[in-house]
Amino acid sequence: MSTHKHFFSATAVLALAMAGGAIAQRQQSTSGDVRTLSSTRSIDRQNAFFRPIGKAMDTTCEYCHFETEAWGLSTDHIRRLFNSSQGKHGLFTPPSANDFRQAAALSDKATLTDRQNAYSLLLTKGDALVRRNFDPNTADFSIVAVIDPSLPAALRTIAVDDDGNVVNAGSAGSTLAIPGSEYLNYTAQANAGTPQIWIHRRPLPTTNFRFLTTVAWDGQDTRQDPNPARRSARDGVFDVTKATIRGRQTTASLVAADGHTYSDGELTTLANEMTDFMFSLTTAQENLPGNVALDQKGASGGVTNLAKQKFYFGINDVVQGDLEVSPTGQVTANRAPFNPNVFDLFSAWFGDRDDSRAAVERGQALFNAERLTIDNVGGVNGAQITLPDGTTVQGPPGPIRGSCSGCHNTPNVGNHSTRLGINIGVSDKAPLRFGRERVSDLPLFVLRRKSDGAIAQTTDPGRAVISGRFEHIGQFKGPILRGVSAHPPFFHNGMAATLEELVDFYDVRFKADFSAQEKASLVAFLKAL
């Protein structure tokens, strides 16, 4: 079955489910109601997604993916759970901590302050620990140093300057850091001797998976293969799920909650059960405060319309135009160029007398408009872009005019319809608009390319952790935008506390020169998704 036929089939299932009375769960968010529709006609709370299935960690998938927050996780929710449980809720287990080893060593008698310190990134940015295996021998770059305030101070035995050069300790402007070799040794001790890079990322929502093209922020679990016939999104989600059972619930012991040891067949069954559940969900904002319905007066917002949305891998691709992929991986261009008018949900509200509806429509128009200067974007400007058929094209060498919809190009969904990782500077040492202070609690990796000694400093190497290629540093996917307002903060590292801050970042980064009203309209639009 081809990828696009698979997705059409999913659409048909959802449509039939609605006709047969599918259960739509409505949940109140801080900015109105979000609503989930299940293609199985109900949300099965007995699914393994909701059950503690490991003995080592009393946790479930739901602890990072709440229906009330469009199957994501907000820092407000995290803090409420921490305060109500004195930091002992199942969310606060070592796999989500700043430092896995130190959190695992906490005793039952640890103070509340100890627990706050152990999970500070989860509490302030909503970031959970992600541990990626890393082979320093095959990568084309080396880890020179790591500045990580969460790891033991005793590891900091060298100093680096602002440019990432190793200098004498105590030199003006220098910062104590962990040597790269010592950092990898420290992480390896928690991973049976295999070195890892520990990064901190926002949990991605576990809904709207029929629109998914790239699994995980860095594309690890679709193996960064540009062709979905060789590696489907479902296969990627299955692998993430099985790895989550091992890494966050049973740990290496594989001991179930009832005490028996899982066989690989049992893990596969559980992972398939959870994967099928996540693929059954469709979620969107249903209305705004004041009971402003998003599917009235000619608009087509809300979850019922999203469940009917046409989709296939490659739809409206910004690089090649509309394309489709056969079961054997053959790519066919549909001879339809990229259409920047990606969202048309609220076009009927143009000039509406109601201020809230008019603002949403203005924001949609701005999202689609070529107001951005696309420059110095890793993976785009001057890059060799690998296409789904395996060939490459050269990205534009210099600045070009573009729109938000250029990267968020899937119609009325907002993720990228192919696998194009890009670096817009979110993981920079000092991101534009926010500066160094906003991300100083995250690890800072000083990386050196082996071929020429070029230095990069980043709070998350992104795709480069998986590929081992220096040119991929800081590259991430563009996520699905439906239901986005229900689970702040934003970006993969949670550095934008509000949608207003997110819009400010894009305004500065891409020199959009949005007015105050335009920024407010963009925020209103995002809240309506």
Secondary structure, DSSP 8 states (H G I E B T S, - for coil): --HHHHHHHHHHHHHHHHHTT--EEEEEETTEEEEEEETTSS--TTSGGGS---SS----GGGT-BGGGTTB--HHHHHHHHHHHTT-STT-SGGGSSSHHHHHT--TT--HHHHHHHTHHHHHH--EEEEEE--TTTSSEEEEEEE-TTS-GGG--EEE-TTS-EE-TT-TT-EEEEEHHHHHHHHHTTTTT--EEEEEE----S--GGG--S-STT-GGGTT-S-TTTS-HHHHHHHHHHHHIIIIIIGGGTB-TTS-B--HHHHHHHHHHHHHHHHTEEEEEEEETTTEETTSTT---SHHHHHT----TTTT-TTT-SEEE-TT--EEE-S----S----TTGGGTT-SSHHHHHHHHHHHHHHS--EEE-S-BTTTT-EEE-TTS-EEE--SS-EEE-HHHHS-STTT-S-SS---BB-STTBSS-TTTHHHHHTTS-EEEEEETTT--EEEES--BTHHHH--GGGTTBB-----TTGGGS-SBSTT--BSSHHHHHHHHHHHTT----HHHHHHHHHHHHT-
